[in-house]
Amino acid sequence: QVQLVESGGGLVQPGGSLRLSCAASGSILSGNAMAWYRQAPGKQRELVATITVGGITNYADSVKGRFSISRDNAKNTVYLQMNSLKAEDTAVYYCNRFLNPVRWGQGTQVTVSS
């Protein structure tokens, strides 16, 4: 069964950190670039970060220097380390293949507020 399960979200104060995890079933990660996306209330889903099979990363300008994407292929897991969080980072965060996405998971809510 193809499945993506995101976790690690929560409520954090501005300037704080969170580490998101995305557990993927089956062969979702195998041979595929992966990505983290986010969707804020009333806005479209946007691409946050990508990572290739070989570990090359790319980031949206809005998170560059603050977020770090990584993957553990042996554990079928993708991570997003988020530092120096801002209120505008508040959103539901999702992971998926960068190309040929599979069914979306439920996401994990990140709320940045004092």
C-alpha positions in Angstrom: 0.0 0.0 0.0 1.4 3.4 -1.0 1.4 5.6 2.0 3.1 8.8 3.3 2.9 9.6 7.0 4.1 13.0 8.1 4.9 13.8 11.7 6.7 16.2 14.0 4.6 19.3 13.7 3.4 21.4 16.6 3.2 24.8 18.1 6.4 26.7 18.4 7.4 30.2 19.2 9.0 32.5 16.6 12.7 31.7 16.4 12.2 28.1 17.5 12.9 24.8 15.7 11.1 21.7 14.6 12.1 18.5 12.8 9.5 17.0 10.6 9.6 13.3 9.5 8.0 11.6 6.5 7.7 7.8 6.6 7.1 6.3 3.2 5.9 2.9 2.5 6.8 0.6 -0.3 9.1 2.0 -3.0 8.1 5.6 -2.8 11.6 6.8 -2.1 13.4 4.3 -4.2 15.0 6.1 -7.2 12.9 9.2 -6.7 13.6 12.8 -5.7 11.5 13.8 -2.8 10.1 17.1 -1.7 8.4 18.9 1.2 5.5 21.1 0.5 3.3 23.3 2.6 -0.1 24.8 2.5 -1.2 27.8 4.6 -4.8 28.6 5.2 -6.4 30.1 2.1 -3.3 29.6 0.0 -2.2 27.1 -2.6 0.2 24.3 -1.8 3.8 25.5 -2.3 7.1 23.7 -2.8 9.5 24.1 0.1 12.4 21.9 -0.5 13.6 19.0 -2.7 16.3 16.4 -2.4 17.6 14.1 -5.2 18.4 10.4 -4.8 22.1 11.5 -4.5 21.3 14.1 -1.8 21.4 17.3 -3.8 19.1 19.8 -2.2 17.2 22.9 -3.3 15.0 25.3 -1.3 12.4 28.0 -1.8 13.9 31.4 -1.3 11.6 31.9 1.7 13.2 29.1 3.7 16.8 29.1 2.3 19.3 29.2 5.1 16.7 28.2 7.7 15.4 24.8 6.6 17.3 21.6 5.7 16.0 18.6 3.9 17.5 15.2 4.3 16.7 11.5 3.6 17.5 8.1 5.0 16.9 5.6 2.2 17.4 2.7 4.5 14.6 3.9 6.8 12.4 5.1 3.9 12.2 8.4 5.6 12.6 12.1 4.6 13.2 14.8 7.1 12.8 18.6 7.2 14.8 20.4 9.9 13.3 23.9 10.4 15.1 26.5 12.3 14.5 30.2 13.0 10.8 29.7 12.4 8.6 32.6 11.5 4.9 33.2 11.8 4.7 32.9 8.0 5.9 29.4 8.2 2.6 28.4 9.7 1.1 25.8 7.4 0.3 22.1 7.0 3.4 20.4 5.7 3.4 17.5 3.3 6.0 15.3 1.7 5.8 13.5 -1.7 7.8 12.6 -4.7 9.0 15.6 -6.5 8.0 14.0 -9.8 5.1 11.6 -10.3 3.6 12.3 -6.8 1.6 9.5 -5.1 -1.4 9.9 -3.0 -0.9 12.7 -0.5 -0.7 12.0 3.2 -2.6 13.9 5.9 0.3 16.3 6.5 1.5 17.7 9.8 0.4 21.0 11.2 3.1 23.6 12.1 2.0 26.7 13.9 4.5 29.4 14.7 3.1 31.8 17.3 3.9 33.5 20.5 
